[in-house]
Amino acid sequence: MRWPDLAAVGGRIDGFELLVRLPSVDGVWVLSFDRAPDVPLGAELGREVLMALSAAADVVVVDLLP
C-alpha cells in the first residue's frame, strides 16, 4: 500500500486497517510514494490519512519536501 493506492479512496479511512496493509520494519510502518508518475492527492485525502493514522499509532512522522 502506497500513497497512490489511496488516491481513489473516498470517505473515512480506518487507521488500524491501513496500518496492517503497510510495509513495516522493526515495528515502524511506512507509507511512501512509488516511482510511478505523479498521482494528484488532494489536501482532504492527506488530512484524512494523517488523522486515521494518528488515531491508530502512538507516533506519526511526516517527511515533507522543502
Backbone torsions as a table, in degrees:
resi	resn	phi	psi	omega
1	MET	NA	129.0	178.4
2	ARG	-136.9	170.2	-178.2
3	TRP	-50.6	-47.4	-179.7
4	PRO	-58.6	-29.2	177.2
5	ASP	-66.3	-25.3	-178.7
6	LEU	-88.1	-9.4	-175.7
7	ALA	-58.2	-33.0	-177.5
8	ALA	-91.4	-2.6	-178.4
9	VAL	-75.4	135.7	176.6
10	GLY	-122.4	152.9	177.5
11	GLY	82.7	-159.2	-176.5
12	ARG	-72.6	144.8	177.2
13	ILE	-114.5	132.1	177.5
14	ASP	-85.6	114.3	-176.9
15	GLY	-61.9	-39.7	179.3
16	PHE	-66.5	-40.9	177.8
17	GLU	-65.5	-38.6	177.6
18	LEU	-65.0	-44.3	-179.3
19	LEU	-57.3	-41.9	-177.7
20	VAL	-69.0	-16.0	179.2
21	ARG	-94.6	-9.1	-178.3
22	LEU	-89.2	148.3	173.5
23	PRO	-68.6	149.0	179.0
24	SER	-142.4	154.2	175.4
25	VAL	-137.8	124.2	178.4
26	ASP	52.6	40.4	177.0
27	GLY	79.0	10.2	177.3
28	VAL	-110.9	118.5	179.5
29	TRP	-91.9	146.1	-176.1
30	VAL	-127.8	129.1	172.0
31	LEU	-114.2	110.9	-173.9
32	SER	-127.1	170.7	171.4
33	PHE	-86.0	169.7	174.1
34	ASP	-114.1	-170.4	-176.1
35	ARG	-92.0	4.7	178.7
36	ALA	-68.0	161.3	176.2
37	PRO	-53.9	155.5	-177.6
38	ASP	-51.7	134.0	175.2
39	VAL	-111.0	122.4	-178.6
40	PRO	-67.1	127.6	177.1
41	LEU	-120.3	125.3	-179.6
42	GLY	-77.4	159.6	178.7
43	ALA	-61.1	-34.6	-179.3
44	GLU	-64.1	-41.1	177.7
45	LEU	-64.0	-45.8	178.8
46	GLY	-58.5	-44.3	179.3
47	ARG	-62.8	-44.9	-179.1
48	GLU	-63.1	-43.8	179.8
49	VAL	-64.8	-45.5	-179.7
50	LEU	-64.7	-39.1	177.8
51	MET	-66.3	-41.4	179.9
52	ALA	-64.7	-44.9	-179.5
53	LEU	-68.3	-35.8	179.6
54	SER	-68.2	-25.1	175.9
55	ALA	-78.4	-22.7	-175.0
56	ALA	-101.0	-18.5	-175.0
57	ALA	-127.2	151.3	178.3
58	ASP	-68.7	-36.3	-177.9
59	VAL	-134.7	135.7	174.4
60	VAL	-125.0	122.8	178.8
61	VAL	-109.1	132.0	-178.9
62	VAL	-118.2	125.5	178.0
63	ASP	-104.8	110.2	-177.8
64	LEU	-109.0	149.7	174.5
65	LEU	-68.0	149.9	178.5
66	PRO	-68.9	NA	NA
